[in-house]
Amino acid sequence: MVGAGLVVPLAGVSGAANTKKASGTVNVLYAGSLLDLMAQHLSPAFHQATGYTVSGYSAGSSALASEVSGKTLVGDVFISASPTVNASLEGASNGNWVSSYREFGISPLVLGYYAKSKFAKDLQTKSWFNVVDLPGFLLGRTDPATDPKGVLAVDALEGTALTHNIPALNALATSTSSVFPETALVGDLQAGQLDAGFFYGVEAAAAHLKTVSLTGTDLFAQYTVAILNRAPHHAAAKAFVQFLLSSAGRSILKKYGVTPVVPPVVTKASSTTSSTTTSSVTTTTS
């Protein structure tokens, strides 16, 4: 796993047989839940198709937006796990970093668990909300202040606490001891330091985690992509988004746990409503 805040160089596919259409780098800032998908699949395929190489920076979506807004992080493309995060980069007061964005995929929120946990059988046979509050159960989630997945985890706990009258879930929703960096949560679970944690389907699949659905909820990541205004490598950024939205990009997304939104939902910063239209970035079938 790669720790939060580390620059993740996403190696391209090499070989003399490849005919490069371009050269150079595109800096993609993306939600930590897409780390494996980006590093192992999208980046090499994009490089092979275009010749551009992806340099990625992975962290919680809200944390990334804060760094862009604060000018401590420079990028070409911004991929968030929630449409609402883009608002913090829109308008003059926020630096006019994002003028429009496209929702391109979704992935459900699930509960991933440690296969050797003493609670594993309970999770397989009982409703999740009757297990996570048992004495000794170690449940992990991300920080809602920096990661949309943390917001959804709190929503799942608080909503279920209300629906099923389980006050203990409210305590889990507010406990800071259960909060972990997004890029560390999978590793902590795999090491047996947690019994379970909240993940998106895409990252759970990549890490081969055992999962159970969050019965009674309907929560999911809504992945969006935007070319940042004043992007240093605009041509490469446009090529990356074009590839992501192409049939080749959609095939990779679908194969590894992200359901493509077709056509992508386009939202402009100047509008209060979104329209479902084909992206203005020309898609290809490569």
ROVEXNU-524315 format. One line per field, with one value per residue (C-alpha): residue in one letter; x, z, y. Coordinates in Angstrom, 1 decimal, m for minus. Each point is the difference from the previous one (the first is absolute). Layout:
! residues N
seza = (a,...)
px = (X,...)
pz = (Z,...)
py = (Y,...)
! end
This chain:
! residues 286
seza = (m,v,g,a,g,l,v,v,p,l,a,g,v,s,g,a,a,n,t,k,k,a,s,g,t,v,n,v,l,y,a,g,s,l,l,d,l,m,a,q,h,l,s,p,a,f,h,q,a,t,g,y,t,v,s,g,y,s,a,g,s,s,a,l,a,s,e,v,s,g,k,t,l,v,g,d,v,f,i,s,a,s,p,t,v,n,a,s,l,e,g,a,s,n,g,n,w,v,s,s,y,r,e,f,g,i,s,p,l,v,l,g,y,y,a,k,s,k,f,a,k,d,l,q,t,k,s,w,f,n,v,v,d,l,p,g,f,l,l,g,r,t,d,p,a,t,d,p,k,g,v,l,a,v,d,a,l,e,g,t,a,l,t,h,n,i,p,a,l,n,a,l,a,t,s,t,s,s,v,f,p,e,t,a,l,v,g,d,l,q,a,g,q,l,d,a,g,f,f,y,g,v,e,a,a,a,a,h,l,k,t,v,s,l,t,g,t,d,l,f,a,q,y,t,v,a,i,l,n,r,a,p,h,h,a,a,a,k,a,f,v,q,f,l,l,s,s,a,g,r,s,i,l,k,k,y,g,v,t,p,v,v,p,p,v,v,t,k,a,s,s,t,t,s,s,t,t,t,s,s,v,t,t,t,t,s)
px = (0.0,1.0,m0.3,m2.1,1.8,2.6,0.5,m0.9,1.9,m2.2,2.3,m0.9,0.3,3.4,1.2,1.2,m3.2,m2.0,m0.6,m0.2,m2.4,1.4,2.4,0.0,m1.7,m3.5,m0.4,m3.2,m1.2,m2.4,m2.1,2.0,m2.6,1.1,3.7,0.3,m2.3,2.0,3.5,m0.5,m2.6,m1.0,3.5,1.7,m2.9,m0.1,3.8,m0.3,m2.8,1.4,3.7,m0.6,1.1,m2.1,1.4,m2.6,m0.6,m2.4,m1.9,m3.4,m2.0,m0.7,3.6,1.1,m2.4,1.3,3.6,m0.9,m1.9,2.9,2.4,2.1,m0.7,0.1,m2.0,m1.5,m2.9,m2.1,m2.0,m2.3,m2.1,m2.8,m1.5,m0.4,3.8,0.3,m2.0,3.0,2.0,m2.6,m0.5,2.3,0.1,1.3,2.6,m2.1,1.7,m3.0,m2.4,m1.7,0.3,m1.3,m1.4,1.4,m0.6,m1.4,1.1,m2.1,1.1,0.5,1.3,3.3,1.1,3.1,m0.5,1.7,m1.9,m1.8,m3.1,0.2,m2.7,m2.3,0.4,m0.8,m3.2,m1.4,m0.8,3.1,m1.5,m0.5,3.6,2.1,m1.1,1.0,2.6,3.5,m1.0,2.5,m1.6,1.9,m1.1,1.5,m0.2,m3.1,1.9,2.4,m1.7,m3.6,0.1,0.3,m3.2,m1.8,1.2,m1.4,m3.2,m0.3,0.6,m2.3,m2.7,0.0,0.1,m3.2,m1.8,0.8,0.3,3.6,1.6,3.4,0.3,m0.1,2.9,1.9,m0.8,1.6,2.9,3.4,1.8,m1.5,1.2,2.8,1.6,m1.7,3.2,0.9,m3.4,0.3,3.4,m1.0,m3.0,2.2,2.4,m2.7,0.1,m3.7,m3.0,m1.7,m0.1,m2.0,1.2,m1.2,m0.5,2.8,2.7,m1.4,0.2,3.5,1.2,m2.0,m1.9,m2.9,m3.0,m3.6,m2.6,m1.2,m3.6,m2.4,2.2,0.5,3.3,2.7,2.9,m0.8,3.2,0.5,2.8,1.0,2.8,1.3,0.2,3.5,1.1,3.7,m0.4,m3.4,0.4,1.0,m2.9,m2.5,1.4,m0.3,m3.6,m0.8,1.5,m1.8,m3.4,0.7,m1.2,3.5,0.0,m3.6,1.0,2.8,m2.2,m2.7,2.4,1.5,m3.0,m1.2,m3.4,0.4,m2.5,m0.9,m0.2,1.9,m2.0,1.4,m0.3,1.1,1.1,m2.2,m3.1,m2.0,m1.2,1.8,m0.8,0.5,1.8,2.9,3.3,1.4,3.3,m0.2,0.0,1.7,m0.4,3.7)
pz = (0.0,m0.6,2.9,m0.2,m1.3,m2.0,m3.7,m1.9,m3.3,m2.1,m2.3,m3.7,m2.3,m1.7,m3.1,m3.5,m1.5,1.4,m2.4,2.2,m1.1,2.4,2.8,3.4,3.3,1.3,3.7,1.3,3.5,1.0,2.8,2.0,m0.6,m3.6,0.8,m1.3,m2.9,m1.1,0.6,m1.3,m2.8,m1.2,m0.1,m2.0,m2.5,m0.4,m0.6,m2.6,m1.8,m0.1,1.0,3.0,3.4,3.2,3.1,2.8,3.4,2.1,3.2,1.3,m2.5,2.3,1.1,m3.6,m0.7,3.0,m1.2,m3.5,1.4,2.3,m2.9,1.8,m2.7,m3.8,m2.3,m3.4,0.7,3.2,0.7,3.0,1.7,0.5,m2.2,3.0,0.4,m3.3,1.5,2.1,m3.2,m1.8,m0.3,0.6,3.7,m0.4,m2.7,m3.0,m0.2,m1.4,m2.6,m0.7,0.9,m1.2,2.2,m1.7,2.4,3.3,2.5,3.1,3.6,1.6,3.2,m0.6,2.8,1.1,m1.0,3.2,2.3,2.9,m1.2,m3.7,0.5,1.7,m3.0,m2.4,1.9,1.6,m1.1,0.1,2.4,2.6,m0.1,m0.2,3.4,1.8,2.8,m1.4,m3.6,m1.7,m2.8,m2.3,m2.1,m1.6,1.2,m1.4,0.1,m2.7,m1.8,m1.3,0.9,3.6,m0.4,m1.4,2.8,2.6,m2.0,0.0,3.8,1.0,m2.4,1.1,3.6,m0.5,m2.1,2.3,3.3,0.7,1.9,0.0,m3.7,0.7,2.3,m2.8,m2.3,2.3,1.3,m1.2,0.9,m2.9,m2.6,m2.3,m3.2,m3.1,m1.5,3.3,0.7,m2.3,1.3,3.6,m0.7,m1.9,2.9,2.4,1.9,m0.7,m0.1,m2.8,m1.7,m2.5,m3.6,m3.5,m2.0,m2.4,2.7,1.8,m3.3,m0.7,3.5,m0.2,3.2,1.3,0.0,1.1,m1.3,2.2,0.3,0.4,m1.7,m3.6,0.1,m2.7,m1.4,m2.8,m1.9,m1.9,m2.2,m0.8,m1.9,2.4,m1.4,m0.6,m0.3,m0.9,m2.5,m1.5,m3.1,2.1,2.4,m2.9,m1.3,3.4,0.4,m3.5,0.7,3.3,m1.7,m3.0,m0.4,0.9,3.2,0.9,m0.5,2.5,2.5,m0.3,0.3,3.2,2.0,m1.3,m1.8,m2.9,m0.3,m3.7,m1.2,2.7,2.0,m0.8,2.6,m0.6,2.8,m1.2,0.1,3.0,m1.8,m1.9,m3.4,m1.3,m3.2,m1.9,1.3,m2.1,0.1,m3.1,0.9,m1.9,m0.4,0.4)
py = (0.0,3.6,2.4,3.1,3.0,m2.0,0.7,m3.1,m0.3,m2.2,m1.9,m0.3,m2.9,m0.2,m1.8,0.7,m1.4,2.9,2.9,3.1,2.7,2.5,0.4,1.8,m0.3,0.7,0.7,m1.7,0.7,m2.8,m1.5,m2.5,m2.7,m0.2,m0.5,m3.6,0.6,2.9,m1.4,m3.5,0.5,3.4,1.6,m2.8,m0.2,3.8,0.0,m2.7,1.7,3.5,0.1,2.3,m1.1,0.6,1.3,m0.4,1.4,m1.9,1.1,0.8,2.0,2.9,0.1,0.2,2.8,1.9,m0.3,1.2,2.9,0.9,m0.3,m2.6,m2.6,0.5,m2.4,m0.3,m2.3,m0.3,m3.2,0.1,m2.7,2.5,2.8,2.3,0.3,1.8,3.0,0.8,0.7,2.0,3.7,3.0,m0.4,m3.5,0.8,m1.0,m3.3,m1.9,1.2,m3.3,m3.6,m3.4,m2.8,m3.1,m2.9,m1.3,m2.6,m1.2,0.5,m3.4,m1.4,m1.8,m2.4,m1.9,m3.6,m1.3,2.3,m1.7,1.9,m1.3,m2.6,2.5,2.3,m2.8,m1.0,3.1,3.6,2.1,2.5,m2.7,m1.0,3.2,1.2,m3.2,0.2,m0.1,0.6,2.3,2.0,2.4,2.9,3.1,3.6,1.8,3.3,m1.3,m2.8,m0.4,m3.7,1.1,2.0,m3.0,m2.2,2.4,0.2,m3.8,m0.2,2.9,m0.9,m3.7,1.1,2.0,m2.6,m3.0,1.9,m1.0,3.0,m1.8,0.7,3.7,m0.3,m1.8,2.8,2.6,m2.0,1.4,m3.2,m1.8,2.6,m0.9,1.5,m1.3,m1.4,m1.9,m1.5,m3.0,m0.9,0.3,m2.4,m2.5,0.0,m1.0,3.3,0.5,m2.4,2.0,3.4,2.0,m0.2,0.6,m3.1,0.9,0.1,m3.1,m1.9,1.1,m1.1,m3.2,0.8,m2.0,2.3,0.2,2.4,2.8,m1.2,2.9,2.5,1.1,1.9,0.2,1.9,2.3,0.5,3.2,1.3,3.6,1.6,2.7,3.5,1.1,m3.6,0.0,m2.9,0.7,m2.1,m3.0,0.6,0.1,m3.2,m1.7,1.0,m1.0,m3.5,m0.3,0.6,m2.2,m3.5,m1.2,2.0,m1.1,m3.7,0.4,1.7,m2.6,m2.9,1.3,1.1,3.4,0.0,2.5,2.9,0.1,2.6,1.9,2.6,3.4,2.8,3.5,2.3,2.8,m2.1,m1.2,m3.1,m2.7,m1.4,m3.5,0.6,m1.6,1.5,2.9,m1.9,m2.2,m3.7,m2.7,m3.7,m0.8)
! end
